[in-house]
Amino acid sequence: MNQYELHRLLAGSRLGDRSGGTRKALFEQRLAANLTLIQDLFFSLYPDQADAFKRLLGKLPGWFKERTTDLQDQDLDRLAEGHWYQSSRWVGMQLYVDRFCGDLKTLEQKLPYFQKLGVNFLHLMPLTKRPKGPNDGGYAVNSYTEIDPRYGTDKDFARLSATFRENGICLMLDFVVNHTSDEFSWAQRAKAGEARFQQYYYTYPDRTVPDAFEANLPEIFPETSPGNFTYIPEMDRWVMTVFNSYQWDLNYTNPEVFLEMLGNLIHLANMGVDVVRFDALAFLWKKLGTDSQNLPEAHQLISLFRLCLQVVAPGVALLAEAIVAPHEIVRYFGEGPLKGNSCELAYHATFMACLWDAVATTKTGLLYRSLRHIPEKPASGSWINYIRCHDDIGLGFDNAHIAALGWDPGMHRKFLVDYYCQRLDWSPAKGAVFMFNPFTGDGRITGSAASLLGLEKALEASDPEAIDTAVDKLLMLYGIILAAPGLPLVYAGDEIGMPNDYSYLDDPAMAEDSRWLNRPLHDWKTVRRLGEASLPATRIFESLSRMIGLRREIRALDGAGEALLHDPGNEHLFVFERRGKDDGLLVVANFASSVEVLNASWLQRLGYVQDGTYHNLARDTRGKVGSGLLEVPPYALIWLSKSQL
Ligand code: GLC
């Protein structure tokens, strides 16, 4: 039984009571229900730290008191609803506030834009203070609580979060849990020689331990930040910096770090954040002799955070940003005794990468194979589905699956990088390589969805057919994730087909990081022209907003139901079904440039074709299957519903 079910069971009818006394009683009940597990987790990570444990327990009631009654009520509403984040009413958008519209006040005025598109869940990229120079887009934090002045004030955020809540919009913010910037107060005090703060990080007097670690640690940013340790002359010590050299890894073997960071997490929750994105959480625990990713202690630590948050702010969900091997990702939903007591949400990075594989190869074999081999997740968990985000596309496939399809894994990855990164003349894609590692031969891919799908090149060539093809591909990918189980996230700019933004090259703080290609300044000029028929953005925006609206109406898309993968007997098609109680939706996507066909009598048997006719809801077109075959045009996306024929 996961936390939602347990608390609903225990609270029973009292969930409807909003009096102060009941709220407090329910807090105490949650604490009592979770205490044993919290205690077990705490002492397995920090044996002999009874004093720290006592302090942890002492802090929880105060943190709960700091939560506004509005938020406490919302928590109870969400407990009563159950797995609220699994509802199909949520459709997300991810954006950088400064690049999207400037600041938080202006963002509030963009409410009508979000409503027009139909998104009601916003992932705002890091907003708190960060160094003036390179700061990894805010993922090097100088503070976990203070809003960076470039975005406005803490008050502006409070107002924004209240306005959005009134308008039914959820907010997701990052919790950069693995590292701080080298300017963070703890780092400064460590540099000044305070031993207490040197123990907040992994610091060493010489290269002995760092070299021992390096034997097993991979490199995350090999081009710009090779190695995993940085020498800090001020303290004459080496500090662990797995990401950039200015991002210091926090040392969670120290319980003080856990206590401080839990306070920061609760602060975020009490600011009105609905979903907390746990950044880079696979890296939270380090151990010599391992690659220090996905370690059992990291999972325990995440659950410990989860359960404490559950006591204080049970309506807040956690998203795992674990861009790791496919079978490892599922473990962030919690497994064994922690099943359902870890993150509620996780990025479906495997699905995302496989969709890009299918576009490049025109074949869906790897997509099917990879999805079929993902271990089952707990019913309380949910995916975040996306096609692009602010990061690169890592080719996180299982080599065995590539080989099983008869392809050489190394050559296949090289083909994908070549296809997307302008190394093949015939490819329509215009992306760039991110962090090529000459030692491993590994490269990742960056660029906007529209550019990777050919829109930028097609517009440069003023080729109307190629423009249509690129738009079809973009809508096909979004049509897939809007119907797949989980919460879909539109990356800001994709809704109007924005191409790569090359302006980052002029800013020395960004120029070395090609991920900025896909962190564009939002094109409001094009937004103002939406409606003009000749504009590709018009078709993209209108089709997306139409599909988003439908997603909320189609009952089979609601809740945690899994997708039933169908084998269409055609290597270019991807076919899956969502089955509801009295409803169903069949999704068909064609990754080939040719017309492909499906057996219509099979569709008739399933109830998606009646009297030889069908209705493609995604495009609102109707057709006949006179010949006994359903024709699927190139890059077409078809949604067939049982109840809305
Ligand atoms: C996450 C972020 C990425 C950042 C990294 C280090 O992976 O998505 O943008 O560079 O964490 O914080």
Boltz pocket constraint, residues with backbone or C-beta under 6 A from the ligand:
constraints:
  - pocket:
      binder: B
      contacts: [[A, 136], [A, 137], [A, 139], [A, 140], [A, 176], [A, 243], [A, 279], [A, 280], [A, 321], [A, 390], [A, 391]]
      max_distance: 6.0
